[in-house]
C-alpha cells in the first residue's frame, strides 16, 4: 500500500515573483488548503486544465515535512512550485479515511475575490 500524504503548504521557488504566475496556476494556489490529499491536489489541477507532476526533492524539510516539486504545465508555460507535505500515519482499520474538506469561506470577503 502506498504512503498517504497531506498538503501543508505550497510555495514558490526562490527568485520567482507571484506576479509571474499563469492565471491557472494562481487559481490552483488559491483553491488549495492545508490538509488536502495528493489526489485532491492533482484533481484540482486537472480541473483547471493543468498537467501536474509531483516528485520528491532531495532536500529535507523540518519536523518530518517532505518537500516535493510540483510541476504544472499549461500550454507552453511550465511552472514549478514547492509542496510541503507530511506523511500520514497508517491506520489499522479497514475503514477508509475521510477526505479533507476546504475551509469554510467567510461571506463577508467574497467581494474581494471577484
PDB file as gemmi writes it, atoms N, CA and C in Angstrom:
CRYST1    1.000    1.000    1.000  90.00  90.00  90.00 P 1                      
ATOM      1  N   UNK A   1       0.836  -1.168   0.000  1.00  0.00           N  
ATOM      2  CA  UNK A   1       0.000   0.000   0.000  1.00  0.00           C  
ATOM      3  C   UNK A   1       0.887   1.239   0.000  1.00  0.00           C  
ATOM      4  N   UNK A   2       0.541   2.214  -0.813  1.00  0.00           N  
ATOM      5  CA  UNK A   2       1.337   3.426  -0.924  1.00  0.00           C  
ATOM      6  C   UNK A   2       1.125   4.314   0.297  1.00  0.00           C  
ATOM      7  N   UNK A   3       2.126   5.144   0.574  1.00  0.00           N  
ATOM      8  CA  UNK A   3       2.008   6.093   1.678  1.00  0.00           C  
ATOM      9  C   UNK A   3       0.974   7.152   1.332  1.00  0.00           C  
ATOM     10  N   UNK A   4       0.302   7.654   2.368  1.00  0.00           N  
ATOM     11  CA  UNK A   4      -0.659   8.738   2.189  1.00  0.00           C  
ATOM     12  C   UNK A   4      -0.020  10.017   2.700  1.00  0.00           C  
ATOM     13  N   UNK A   5      -0.192  11.092   1.954  1.00  0.00           N  
ATOM     14  CA  UNK A   5       0.380  12.372   2.324  1.00  0.00           C  
ATOM     15  C   UNK A   5      -0.702  13.430   2.377  1.00  0.00           C  
ATOM     16  N   UNK A   6      -0.491  14.451   3.230  1.00  0.00           N  
ATOM     17  CA  UNK A   6      -1.383  15.597   3.257  1.00  0.00           C  
ATOM     18  C   UNK A   6      -0.562  16.850   2.984  1.00  0.00           C  
ATOM     19  N   UNK A   7      -1.159  17.773   2.263  1.00  0.00           N  
ATOM     20  CA  UNK A   7      -0.505  19.022   1.902  1.00  0.00           C  
ATOM     21  C   UNK A   7      -0.493  19.959   3.094  1.00  0.00           C  
ATOM     22  N   UNK A   8       0.662  20.542   3.373  1.00  0.00           N  
ATOM     23  CA  UNK A   8       0.768  21.548   4.424  1.00  0.00           C  
ATOM     24  C   UNK A   8       0.809  22.948   3.827  1.00  0.00           C  
ATOM     25  N   UNK A   9       1.564  23.114   2.720  1.00  0.00           N  
ATOM     26  CA  UNK A   9       1.686  24.432   2.103  1.00  0.00           C  
ATOM     27  C   UNK A   9       2.224  24.290   0.685  1.00  0.00           C  
ATOM     28  N   UNK A  10       1.912  25.272  -0.137  1.00  0.00           N  
ATOM     29  CA  UNK A  10       2.507  25.412  -1.462  1.00  0.00           C  
ATOM     30  C   UNK A  10       3.324  26.691  -1.449  1.00  0.00           C  
ATOM     31  N   UNK A  11       4.509  26.634  -2.017  1.00  0.00           N  
ATOM     32  CA  UNK A  11       5.380  27.805  -2.019  1.00  0.00           C  
ATOM     33  C   UNK A  11       6.012  27.977  -3.394  1.00  0.00           C  
ATOM     34  N   UNK A  12       6.380  29.207  -3.669  1.00  0.00           N  
ATOM     35  CA  UNK A  12       7.108  29.497  -4.898  1.00  0.00           C  
ATOM     36  C   UNK A  12       8.586  29.251  -4.658  1.00  0.00           C  
ATOM     37  N   UNK A  13       9.315  28.791  -5.683  1.00  0.00           N  
ATOM     38  CA  UNK A  13      10.761  28.648  -5.507  1.00  0.00           C  
ATOM     39  C   UNK A  13      11.408  30.022  -5.348  1.00  0.00           C  
ATOM     40  N   UNK A  14      12.595  30.036  -4.779  1.00  0.00           N  
ATOM     41  CA  UNK A  14      13.320  31.293  -4.579  1.00  0.00           C  
ATOM     42  C   UNK A  14      13.529  31.990  -5.924  1.00  0.00           C  
ATOM     43  N   UNK A  15      13.292  33.279  -5.935  1.00  0.00           N  
ATOM     44  CA  UNK A  15      13.511  34.062  -7.146  1.00  0.00           C  
ATOM     45  C   UNK A  15      12.314  34.127  -8.084  1.00  0.00           C  
ATOM     46  N   UNK A  16      11.204  33.543  -7.709  1.00  0.00           N  
ATOM     47  CA  UNK A  16      10.004  33.554  -8.549  1.00  0.00           C  
ATOM     48  C   UNK A  16       8.996  34.534  -7.947  1.00  0.00           C  
ATOM     49  N   UNK A  17       8.574  35.506  -8.739  1.00  0.00           N  
ATOM     50  CA  UNK A  17       7.613  36.504  -8.268  1.00  0.00           C  
ATOM     51  C   UNK A  17       6.191  35.987  -8.445  1.00  0.00           C  
ATOM     52  N   UNK A  18       5.311  36.244  -7.489  1.00  0.00           N  
ATOM     53  CA  UNK A  18       3.916  35.794  -7.617  1.00  0.00           C  
ATOM     54  C   UNK A  18       3.227  36.367  -8.853  1.00  0.00           C  
ATOM     55  N   UNK A  19       3.626  37.545  -9.291  1.00  0.00           N  
ATOM     56  CA  UNK A  19       3.018  38.177 -10.459  1.00  0.00           C  
ATOM     57  C   UNK A  19       3.347  37.447 -11.750  1.00  0.00           C  
ATOM     58  N   UNK A  20       4.380  36.623 -11.738  1.00  0.00           N  
ATOM     59  CA  UNK A  20       4.800  35.929 -12.950  1.00  0.00           C  
ATOM     60  C   UNK A  20       4.026  34.631 -13.189  1.00  0.00           C  
ATOM     61  N   UNK A  21       3.156  34.258 -12.255  1.00  0.00           N  
ATOM     62  CA  UNK A  21       2.408  33.011 -12.390  1.00  0.00           C  
ATOM     63  C   UNK A  21       1.304  33.144 -13.440  1.00  0.00           C  
ATOM     64  N   UNK A  22       1.067  32.053 -14.144  1.00  0.00           N  
ATOM     65  CA  UNK A  22      -0.055  31.993 -15.079  1.00  0.00           C  
ATOM     66  C   UNK A  22      -1.350  32.057 -14.267  1.00  0.00           C  
ATOM     67  N   UNK A  23      -2.433  32.600 -14.828  1.00  0.00           N  
ATOM     68  CA  UNK A  23      -3.691  32.695 -14.074  1.00  0.00           C  
ATOM     69  C   UNK A  23      -4.201  31.345 -13.575  1.00  0.00           C  
ATOM     70  N   UNK A  24      -3.996  30.281 -14.345  1.00  0.00           N  
ATOM     71  CA  UNK A  24      -4.446  28.952 -13.923  1.00  0.00           C  
ATOM     72  C   UNK A  24      -3.687  28.480 -12.689  1.00  0.00           C  
ATOM     73  N   UNK A  25      -2.382  28.774 -12.641  1.00  0.00           N  
ATOM     74  CA  UNK A  25      -1.557  28.361 -11.502  1.00  0.00           C  
ATOM     75  C   UNK A  25      -1.948  29.165 -10.261  1.00  0.00           C  
ATOM     76  N   UNK A  26      -2.189  30.464 -10.437  1.00  0.00           N  
ATOM     77  CA  UNK A  26      -2.629  31.298  -9.319  1.00  0.00           C  
ATOM     78  C   UNK A  26      -3.979  30.802  -8.796  1.00  0.00           C  
ATOM     79  N   UNK A  27      -4.866  30.381  -9.699  1.00  0.00           N  
ATOM     80  CA  UNK A  27      -6.164  29.852  -9.287  1.00  0.00           C  
ATOM     81  C   UNK A  27      -5.999  28.544  -8.511  1.00  0.00           C  
ATOM     82  N   UNK A  28      -5.052  27.704  -8.931  1.00  0.00           N  
ATOM     83  CA  UNK A  28      -4.802  26.457  -8.201  1.00  0.00           C  
ATOM     84  C   UNK A  28      -4.289  26.748  -6.799  1.00  0.00           C  
ATOM     85  N   UNK A  29      -3.369  27.679  -6.665  1.00  0.00           N  
ATOM     86  CA  UNK A  29      -2.832  28.007  -5.344  1.00  0.00           C  
ATOM     87  C   UNK A  29      -3.934  28.547  -4.440  1.00  0.00           C  
ATOM     88  N   UNK A  30      -4.857  29.317  -5.008  1.00  0.00           N  
ATOM     89  CA  UNK A  30      -5.967  29.852  -4.210  1.00  0.00           C  
ATOM     90  C   UNK A  30      -6.959  28.757  -3.814  1.00  0.00           C  
ATOM     91  N   UNK A  31      -7.054  27.704  -4.628  1.00  0.00           N  
ATOM     92  CA  UNK A  31      -8.025  26.635  -4.374  1.00  0.00           C  
ATOM     93  C   UNK A  31      -7.500  25.564  -3.424  1.00  0.00           C  
ATOM     94  N   UNK A  32      -6.240  25.616  -3.059  1.00  0.00           N  
ATOM     95  CA  UNK A  32      -5.648  24.604  -2.173  1.00  0.00           C  
ATOM     96  C   UNK A  32      -5.794  25.016  -0.715  1.00  0.00           C  
ATOM     97  N   UNK A  33      -5.788  24.031   0.174  1.00  0.00           N  
ATOM     98  CA  UNK A  33      -5.885  24.285   1.601  1.00  0.00           C  
ATOM     99  C   UNK A  33      -5.011  23.278   2.337  1.00  0.00           C  
ATOM    100  N   UNK A  34      -4.541  23.635   3.527  1.00  0.00           N  
ATOM    101  CA  UNK A  34      -3.750  22.687   4.317  1.00  0.00           C  
ATOM    102  C   UNK A  34      -4.590  21.474   4.690  1.00  0.00           C  
ATOM    103  N   UNK A  35      -4.025  20.298   4.505  1.00  0.00           N  
ATOM    104  CA  UNK A  35      -4.718  19.067   4.842  1.00  0.00           C  
ATOM    105  C   UNK A  35      -5.283  18.330   3.650  1.00  0.00           C  
ATOM    106  N   UNK A  36      -5.260  18.948   2.473  1.00  0.00           N  
ATOM    107  CA  UNK A  36      -5.803  18.255   1.305  1.00  0.00           C  
ATOM    108  C   UNK A  36      -4.858  17.132   0.889  1.00  0.00           C  
ATOM    109  N   UNK A  37      -5.407  16.117   0.270  1.00  0.00           N  
ATOM    110  CA  UNK A  37      -4.617  14.952  -0.122  1.00  0.00           C  
ATOM    111  C   UNK A  37      -3.959  15.173  -1.476  1.00  0.00           C  
ATOM    112  N   UNK A  38      -3.044  14.283  -1.794  1.00  0.00           N  
ATOM    113  CA  UNK A  38      -2.364  14.337  -3.087  1.00  0.00           C  
ATOM    114  C   UNK A  38      -3.380  14.199  -4.222  1.00  0.00           C  
ATOM    115  N   UNK A  39      -4.329  13.290  -4.063  1.00  0.00           N  
ATOM    116  CA  UNK A  39      -5.349  13.079  -5.097  1.00  0.00           C  
ATOM    117  C   UNK A  39      -6.201  14.330  -5.290  1.00  0.00           C  
ATOM    118  N   UNK A  40      -6.557  14.995  -4.198  1.00  0.00           N  
ATOM    119  CA  UNK A  40      -7.340  16.223  -4.311  1.00  0.00           C  
ATOM    120  C   UNK A  40      -6.547  17.316  -5.013  1.00  0.00           C  
ATOM    121  N   UNK A  41      -5.257  17.421  -4.709  1.00  0.00           N  
ATOM    122  CA  UNK A  41      -4.400  18.418  -5.354  1.00  0.00           C  
ATOM    123  C   UNK A  41      -4.326  18.175  -6.854  1.00  0.00           C  
ATOM    124  N   UNK A  42      -4.088  16.940  -7.246  1.00  0.00           N  
ATOM    125  CA  UNK A  42      -3.973  16.623  -8.669  1.00  0.00           C  
ATOM    126  C   UNK A  42      -5.310  16.781  -9.386  1.00  0.00           C  
ATOM    127  N   UNK A  43      -6.410  16.484  -8.712  1.00  0.00           N  
ATOM    128  CA  UNK A  43      -7.739  16.667  -9.303  1.00  0.00           C  
ATOM    129  C   UNK A  43      -8.040  18.150  -9.515  1.00  0.00           C  
ATOM    130  N   UNK A  44      -7.689  18.991  -8.560  1.00  0.00           N  
ATOM    131  CA  UNK A  44      -7.876  20.443  -8.730  1.00  0.00           C  
ATOM    132  C   UNK A  44      -7.069  20.952  -9.915  1.00  0.00           C  
ATOM    133  N   UNK A  45      -5.847  20.472 -10.054  1.00  0.00           N  
ATOM    134  CA  UNK A  45      -5.012  20.886 -11.186  1.00  0.00           C  
ATOM    135  C   UNK A  45      -5.647  20.458 -12.509  1.00  0.00           C  
ATOM    136  N   UNK A  46      -6.160  19.236 -12.553  1.00  0.00           N  
ATOM    137  CA  UNK A  46      -6.785  18.745 -13.778  1.00  0.00           C  
ATOM    138  C   UNK A  46      -8.016  19.574 -14.142  1.00  0.00           C  
ATOM    139  N   UNK A  47      -8.799  19.941 -13.145  1.00  0.00           N  
ATOM    140  CA  UNK A  47      -9.991  20.768 -13.396  1.00  0.00           C  
ATOM    141  C   UNK A  47      -9.644  22.135 -13.978  1.00  0.00           C  
ATOM    142  N   UNK A  48      -8.467  22.626 -13.642  1.00  0.00           N  
ATOM    143  CA  UNK A  48      -8.020  23.922 -14.158  1.00  0.00           C  
ATOM    144  C   UNK A  48      -7.199  23.777 -15.439  1.00  0.00           C  
ATOM    145  N   UNK A  49      -7.277  22.614 -16.078  1.00  0.00           N  
ATOM    146  CA  UNK A  49      -6.575  22.324 -17.338  1.00  0.00           C  
ATOM    147  C   UNK A  49      -5.062  22.417 -17.179  1.00  0.00           C  
ATOM    148  N   UNK A  50      -4.558  21.973 -16.041  1.00  0.00           N  
ATOM    149  CA  UNK A  50      -3.120  21.927 -15.790  1.00  0.00           C  
ATOM    150  C   UNK A  50      -2.666  20.475 -15.774  1.00  0.00           C  
ATOM    151  N   UNK A  51      -1.542  20.208 -16.411  1.00  0.00           N  
ATOM    152  CA  UNK A  51      -0.915  18.890 -16.275  1.00  0.00           C  
ATOM    153  C   UNK A  51       0.026  18.991 -15.088  1.00  0.00           C  
ATOM    154  N   UNK A  52      -0.111  18.094 -14.134  1.00  0.00           N  
ATOM    155  CA  UNK A  52       0.654  18.177 -12.894  1.00  0.00           C  
ATOM    156  C   UNK A  52       1.546  16.960 -12.721  1.00  0.00           C  
ATOM    157  N   UNK A  53       2.719  17.210 -12.156  1.00  0.00           N  
ATOM    158  CA  UNK A  53       3.664  16.156 -11.828  1.00  0.00           C  
ATOM    159  C   UNK A  53       4.222  16.459 -10.445  1.00  0.00           C  
ATOM    160  N   UNK A  54       4.209  15.476  -9.564  1.00  0.00           N  
ATOM    161  CA  UNK A  54       4.674  15.648  -8.194  1.00  0.00           C  
ATOM    162  C   UNK A  54       5.844  14.699  -7.960  1.00  0.00           C  
ATOM    163  N   UNK A  55       7.029  15.263  -7.697  1.00  0.00           N  
ATOM    164  CA  UNK A  55       8.234  14.457  -7.498  1.00  0.00           C  
ATOM    165  C   UNK A  55       8.969  14.923  -6.240  1.00  0.00           C  
ATOM    166  N   UNK A  56       9.566  13.959  -5.541  1.00  0.00           N  
ATOM    167  CA  UNK A  56      10.298  14.265  -4.307  1.00  0.00           C  
ATOM    168  C   UNK A  56      11.536  15.093  -4.615  1.00  0.00           C  
ATOM    169  N   UNK A  57      11.828  16.038  -3.739  1.00  0.00           N  
ATOM    170  CA  UNK A  57      13.038  16.860  -3.857  1.00  0.00           C  
ATOM    171  C   UNK A  57      14.114  16.258  -2.948  1.00  0.00           C  
ATOM    172  N   UNK A  58      15.384  16.493  -3.274  1.00  0.00           N  
ATOM    173  CA  UNK A  58      16.457  15.880  -2.475  1.00  0.00           C  
ATOM    174  C   UNK A  58      16.604  16.465  -1.074  1.00  0.00           C  
ATOM    175  N   UNK A  59      16.287  17.742  -0.877  1.00  0.00           N  
ATOM    176  CA  UNK A  59      16.469  18.340   0.446  1.00  0.00           C  
ATOM    177  C   UNK A  59      15.316  17.959   1.370  1.00  0.00           C  
ATOM    178  N   UNK A  60      15.617  17.936   2.644  1.00  0.00           N  
ATOM    179  CA  UNK A  60      14.617  17.558   3.639  1.00  0.00           C  
ATOM    180  C   UNK A  60      14.010  18.802   4.272  1.00  0.00           C  
ATOM    181  N   UNK A  61      12.775  18.690   4.704  1.00  0.00           N  
ATOM    182  CA  UNK A  61      12.108  19.785   5.389  1.00  0.00           C  
ATOM    183  C   UNK A  61      12.195  19.597   6.889  1.00  0.00           C  
ATOM    184  N   UNK A  62      11.720  20.564   7.660  1.00  0.00           N  
ATOM    185  CA  UNK A  62      11.772  20.466   9.120  1.00  0.00           C  
ATOM    186  C   UNK A  62      10.667  19.579   9.683  1.00  0.00           C  
ATOM    187  N   UNK A  63      10.934  18.923  10.793  1.00  0.00           N  
ATOM    188  CA  UNK A  63       9.930  18.179  11.576  1.00  0.00           C  
ATOM    189  C   UNK A  63       9.124  17.169  10.769  1.00  0.00           C  
ATOM    190  N   UNK A  64       9.773  16.344  10.007  1.00  0.00           N  
ATOM    191  CA  UNK A  64       9.074  15.295   9.278  1.00  0.00           C  
ATOM    192  C   UNK A  64       8.342  15.759   8.038  1.00  0.00           C  
ATOM    193  N   UNK A  65       8.545  16.992   7.642  1.00  0.00           N  
ATOM    194  CA  UNK A  65       7.926  17.522   6.431  1.00  0.00           C  
ATOM    195  C   UNK A  65       8.811  17.159   5.246  1.00  0.00           C  
ATOM    196  N   UNK A  66       8.178  16.635   4.199  1.00  0.00           N  
ATOM    197  CA  UNK A  66       8.931  16.320   2.984  1.00  0.00           C  
ATOM    198  C   UNK A  66       8.621  17.368   1.937  1.00  0.00           C  
ATOM    199  N   UNK A  67       9.615  17.687   1.130  1.00  0.00           N  
ATOM    200  CA  UNK A  67       9.447  18.670   0.069  1.00  0.00           C  
ATOM    201  C   UNK A  67       9.307  17.955  -1.266  1.00  0.00           C  
ATOM    202  N   UNK A  68       8.328  18.383  -2.037  1.00  0.00           N  
ATOM    203  CA  UNK A  68       8.083  17.834  -3.361  1.00  0.00           C  
ATOM    204  C   UNK A  68       8.074  18.962  -4.369  1.00  0.00           C  
ATOM    205  N   UNK A  69       8.501  18.643  -5.559  1.00  0.00           N  
ATOM    206  CA  UNK A  69       8.446  19.586  -6.667  1.00  0.00           C  
ATOM    207  C   UNK A  69       7.138  19.340  -7.412  1.00  0.00           C  
ATOM    208  N   UNK A  70       6.287  20.343  -7.456  1.00  0.00           N  
ATOM    209  CA  UNK A  70       5.016  20.264  -8.171  1.00  0.00           C  
ATOM    210  C   UNK A  70       5.183  21.046  -9.468  1.00  0.00           C  
ATOM    211  N   UNK A  71       5.271  20.322 -10.572  1.00  0.00           N  
ATOM    212  CA  UNK A  71       5.439  20.948 -11.876  1.00  0.00           C  
ATOM    213  C   UNK A  71       4.080  21.008 -12.551  1.00  0.00           C  
ATOM    214  N   UNK A  72       3.688  22.208 -12.936  1.00  0.00           N  
ATOM    215  CA  UNK A  72       2.406  22.445 -13.591  1.00  0.00           C  
ATOM    216  C   UNK A  72       2.653  22.969 -14.990  1.00  0.00           C  
ATOM    217  N   UNK A  73       1.985  22.366 -15.962  1.00  0.00           N  
ATOM    218  CA  UNK A  73       2.160  22.768 -17.351  1.00  0.00           C  
ATOM    219  C   UNK A  73       0.798  23.144 -17.920  1.00  0.00           C  
ATOM    220  N   UNK A  74       0.727  24.327 -18.486  1.00  0.00           N  
ATOM    221  CA  UNK A  74      -0.460  24.781 -19.188  1.00  0.00           C  
ATOM    222  C   UNK A  74      -0.014  25.382 -20.512  1.00  0.00           C  
ATOM    223  N   UNK A  75      -0.412  24.741 -21.592  1.00  0.00           N  
ATOM    224  CA  UNK A  75       0.031  25.207 -22.907  1.00  0.00           C  
ATOM    225  C   UNK A  75       1.544  25.130 -23.018  1.00  0.00           C  
ATOM    226  N   UNK A  76       2.168  26.263 -23.256  1.00  0.00           N  
ATOM    227  CA  UNK A  76       3.627  26.353 -23.384  1.00  0.00           C  
ATOM    228  C   UNK A  76       4.311  26.764 -22.078  1.00  0.00           C  
ATOM    229  N   UNK A  77       3.532  27.094 -21.067  1.00  0.00           N  
ATOM    230  CA  UNK A  77       4.078  27.621 -19.813  1.00  0.00           C  
ATOM    231  C   UNK A  77       4.280  26.488 -18.811  1.00  0.00           C  
ATOM    232  N   UNK A  78       5.491  26.428 -18.237  1.00  0.00           N  
ATOM    233  CA  UNK A  78       5.840  25.423 -17.228  1.00  0.00           C  
ATOM    234  C   UNK A  78       6.179  26.163 -15.938  1.00  0.00           C  
ATOM    235  N   UNK A  79       5.507  25.793 -14.848  1.00  0.00           N  
ATOM    236  CA  UNK A  79       5.723  26.430 -13.552  1.00  0.00           C  
ATOM    237  C   UNK A  79       6.063  25.354 -12.531  1.00  0.00           C  
ATOM    238  N   UNK A  80       7.056  25.647 -11.692  1.00  0.00           N  
ATOM    239  CA  UNK A  80       7.436  24.710 -10.643  1.00  0.00           C  
ATOM    240  C   UNK A  80       7.167  25.337  -9.287  1.00  0.00           C  
ATOM    241  N   UNK A  81       6.430  24.622  -8.447  1.00  0.00           N  
ATOM    242  CA  UNK A  81       6.135  25.045  -7.086  1.00  0.00           C  
ATOM    243  C   UNK A  81       6.756  24.047  -6.120  1.00  0.00           C  
ATOM    244  N   UNK A  82       6.888  24.450  -4.874  1.00  0.00           N  
ATOM    245  CA  UNK A  82       7.397  23.561  -3.833  1.00  0.00           C  
ATOM    246  C   UNK A  82       6.228  23.206  -2.926  1.00  0.00           C  
ATOM    247  N   UNK A  83       5.921  21.908  -2.842  1.00  0.00           N  
ATOM    248  CA  UNK A  83       4.834  21.422  -1.993  1.00  0.00           C  
ATOM    249  C   UNK A  83       5.432  20.858  -0.709  1.00  0.00           C  
ATOM    250  N   UNK A  84       4.955  21.349   0.422  1.00  0.00           N  
ATOM    251  CA  UNK A  84       5.368  20.851   1.730  1.00  0.00           C  
ATOM    252  C   UNK A  84       4.296  19.856   2.167  1.00  0.00           C  
ATOM    253  N   UNK A  85       4.680  18.596   2.333  1.00  0.00           N  
ATOM    254  CA  UNK A  85       3.706  17.565   2.677  1.00  0.00           C  
ATOM    255  C   UNK A  85       4.171  16.773   3.902  1.00  0.00           C  
ATOM    256  N   UNK A  86       3.210  16.170   4.573  1.00  0.00           N  
ATOM    257  CA  UNK A  86       3.502  15.330   5.740  1.00  0.00           C  
ATOM    258  C   UNK A  86       2.917  13.951   5.484  1.00  0.00           C  
ATOM    259  N   UNK A  87       3.670  12.935   5.836  1.00  0.00           N  
ATOM    260  CA  UNK A  87       3.212  11.556   5.693  1.00  0.00           C  
ATOM    261  C   UNK A  87       2.212  11.267   6.797  1.00  0.00           C  
ATOM    262  N   UNK A  88       1.080  10.695   6.417  1.00  0.00           N  
ATOM    263  CA  UNK A  88       0.061  10.335   7.391  1.00  0.00           C  
ATOM    264  C   UNK A  88       0.355   8.956   7.954  1.00  0.00           C  
ATOM    265  N   UNK A  89       0.052   8.789   9.221  1.00  0.00           N  
ATOM    266  CA  UNK A  89       0.244   7.502   9.881  1.00  0.00           C  
ATOM    267  C   UNK A  89      -0.830   6.553   9.373  1.00  0.00           C  
ATOM    268  N   UNK A  90      -0.421   5.351   9.055  1.00  0.00           N  
ATOM    269  CA  UNK A  90      -1.382   4.352   8.584  1.00  0.00           C  
ATOM    270  C   UNK A  90      -2.256   3.880   9.720  1.00  0.00           C  
ATOM    271  N   UNK A  91      -3.511   3.700   9.414  1.00  0.00           N  
ATOM    272  CA  UNK A  91      -4.444   3.167  10.395  1.00  0.00           C  
ATOM    273  C   UNK A  91      -4.585   1.674  10.174  1.00  0.00           C  
ATOM    274  N   UNK A  92      -4.838   0.960  11.239  1.00  0.00           N  
ATOM    275  CA  UNK A  92      -5.002  -0.480  11.131  1.00  0.00           C  
ATOM    276  C   UNK A  92      -6.421  -0.858  10.717  1.00  0.00           C  
ATOM    277  N   UNK A  93      -7.341   0.058  10.832  1.00  0.00           N  
ATOM    278  CA  UNK A  93      -8.724  -0.263  10.488  1.00  0.00           C  
ATOM    279  C   UNK A  93      -8.895  -0.339   8.976  1.00  0.00           C  
ATOM    280  N   UNK A  94      -9.910  -1.035   8.566  1.00  0.00           N  
ATOM    281  CA  UNK A  94     -10.201  -1.224   7.156  1.00  0.00           C  
ATOM    282  C   UNK A  94     -10.944  -0.018   6.602  1.00  0.00           C  
ATOM    283  N   UNK A  95     -11.560   0.729   7.489  1.00  0.00           N  
ATOM    284  CA  UNK A  95     -12.362   1.873   7.080  1.00  0.00           C  
ATOM    285  C   UNK A  95     -11.502   2.906   6.356  1.00  0.00           C  
ATOM    286  N   UNK A  96     -12.037   3.475   5.318  1.00  0.00           N  
ATOM    287  CA  UNK A  96     -11.323   4.461   4.516  1.00  0.00           C  
ATOM    288  C   UNK A  96     -11.299   5.817   5.232  1.00  0.00           C  
ATOM    289  N   UNK A  97     -10.187   6.522   5.118  1.00  0.00           N  
ATOM    290  CA  UNK A  97     -10.060   7.829   5.751  1.00  0.00           C  
ATOM    291  C   UNK A  97     -10.956   8.844   5.052  1.00  0.00           C  
ATOM    292  N   UNK A  98     -11.469   9.794   5.828  1.00  0.00           N  
ATOM    293  CA  UNK A  98     -12.312  10.839   5.272  1.00  0.00           C  
ATOM    294  C   UNK A  98     -11.470  11.802   4.442  1.00  0.00           C  
ATOM    295  N   UNK A  99     -12.063  12.300   3.370  1.00  0.00           N  
ATOM    296  CA  UNK A  99     -11.380  13.291   2.539  1.00  0.00           C  
ATOM    297  C   UNK A  99     -11.364  14.628   3.271  1.00  0.00           C  
ATOM    298  N   UNK A 100     -10.302  15.359   3.083  1.00  0.00           N  
ATOM    299  CA  UNK A 100     -10.191  16.678   3.674  1.00  0.00           C  
ATOM    300  C   UNK A 100     -11.094  17.643   2.910  1.00  0.00           C  
ATOM    301  N   UNK A 101     -11.816  18.470   3.631  1.00  0.00           N  
ATOM    302  CA  UNK A 101     -12.703  19.444   3.016  1.00  0.00           C  
ATOM    303  C   UNK A 101     -12.073  20.827   3.076  1.00  0.00           C  
ATOM    304  N   UNK A 102     -12.377  21.672   2.085  1.00  0.00           N  
ATOM    305  CA  UNK A 102     -11.831  23.027   2.143  1.00  0.00           C  
ATOM    306  C   UNK A 102     -12.402  23.781   3.335  1.00  0.00           C  
ATOM    307  N   UNK A 103     -11.653  24.745   3.850  1.00  0.00           N  
ATOM    308  CA  UNK A 103     -12.163  25.510   4.985  1.00  0.00           C  
ATOM    309  C   UNK A 103     -13.369  26.338   4.556  1.00  0.00           C  
ATOM    310  N   UNK A 104     -14.290  26.618   5.481  1.00  0.00           N  
ATOM    311  CA  UNK A 104     -15.458  27.425   5.114  1.00  0.00           C  
ATOM    312  C   UNK A 104     -15.043  28.832   4.719  1.00  0.00           C  
ATOM    313  N   UNK A 105     -15.747  29.373   3.729  1.00  0.00           N  
ATOM    314  CA  UNK A 105     -15.428  30.722   3.255  1.00  0.00           C  
ATOM    315  C   UNK A 105     -16.263  31.742   4.009  1.00  0.00           C  
ATOM    316  N   UNK A 106     -15.636  32.863   4.314  1.00  0.00           N  
ATOM    317  CA  UNK A 106     -16.312  33.950   5.004  1.00  0.00           C  
ATOM    318  C   UNK A 106     -17.085  34.755   3.965  1.00  0.00           C  
ATOM    319  N   UNK A 107     -18.400  34.833   4.100  1.00  0.00           N  
ATOM    320  CA  UNK A 107     -19.223  35.528   3.111  1.00  0.00           C  
ATOM    321  C   UNK A 107     -18.918  37.005   3.059  1.00  0.00           C  
ATOM    322  N   UNK A 108     -18.344  37.561   4.111  1.00  0.00           N  
ATOM    323  CA  UNK A 108     -18.010  38.987   4.122  1.00  0.00           C  
ATOM    324  C   UNK A 108     -16.854  39.305   3.180  1.00  0.00           C  
ATOM    325  N   UNK A 109     -16.057  38.294   2.821  1.00  0.00           N  
ATOM    326  CA  UNK A 109     -14.891  38.533   1.983  1.00  0.00           C  
ATOM    327  C   UNK A 109     -15.074  38.109   0.538  1.00  0.00           C  
ATOM    328  N   UNK A 110     -16.236  37.640   0.154  1.00  0.00           N  
ATOM    329  CA  UNK A 110     -16.434  37.154  -1.202  1.00  0.00           C  
ATOM    330  C   UNK A 110     -16.235  38.234  -2.245  1.00  0.00           C  
ATOM    331  N   UNK A 111     -16.552  39.471  -1.932  1.00  0.00           N  
ATOM    332  CA  UNK A 111     -16.366  40.561  -2.890  1.00  0.00           C  
ATOM    333  C   UNK A 111     -14.908  40.869  -3.181  1.00  0.00           C  
ATOM    334  N   UNK A 112     -14.012  40.432  -2.314  1.00  0.00           N  
ATOM    335  CA  UNK A 112     -12.589  40.700  -2.526  1.00  0.00           C  
ATOM    336  C   UNK A 112     -12.004  39.871  -3.646  1.00  0.00           C  
ATOM    337  N   UNK A 113     -12.614  38.743  -3.983  1.00  0.00           N  
ATOM    338  CA  UNK A 113     -12.037  37.834  -4.958  1.00  0.00           C  
ATOM    339  C   UNK A 113     -12.784  37.828  -6.270  1.00  0.00           C  
ATOM    340  N   UNK A 114     -13.704  38.716  -6.480  1.00  0.00           N  
ATOM    341  CA  UNK A 114     -14.464  38.766  -7.723  1.00  0.00           C  
ATOM    342  C   UNK A 114     -13.817  39.660  -8.740  1.00  0.00           C  
TER     343      UNK A 114                                                      
END                                                                             
